[in-house]
Amino acid sequence: MMKLTRYQPLADLMASPLFFDFDPWMLGKHFGAGFPRVDFFEDGDKLVLKADLPDMDPENLSVQLDNGTLTLKGERNVENNGTTSNFRFMERRSGAFVRHFELPSAIDADKIDAHYDKGVLTIEIPREEATKPKQIKVH
């Protein structure tokens, strides 16, 4: 008689010797998530994107809008002259990154503002005047 066992993909993964070489950041590299971590939300009549980018030089950041897609590119360099020999472990990622965000069509592209302060890149994307919510008084 054959014994039935329940398939447990996570348990099988953890039992694998490959699990110990698993780097969750690699998922971001392939699936578009991960680095940098972002918050993307509405604030009144604008959209706001905030990206955590500690110790970045603003000269190494690029923000572009093309065909309704906001692209955030940059490169964070490894400290210690590019070597990691003195690190006990390293959780803060370095290297090149790119993130893409689809925007609604009703934004005012000429008034997008980006600024970097205290390790956070903030991009404010105002809506067009015609699409801002409007309160209509009922008589």
Buried (B, 14 or more C-beta within 10 A) or exposed (E): EEEEEEEEEEEEEEEEEEEEEEEEEEEBBEEEEBBBEBEBEEEEEBBBBBBEBEEBEEEEBEBEBEEEEBEBBBBBEBBEEEEEEEEEEEEEBBEEBEBEBEBEEEBBEEEBEBEBEEEBBBBBBBBBEEEEEEEEEEE
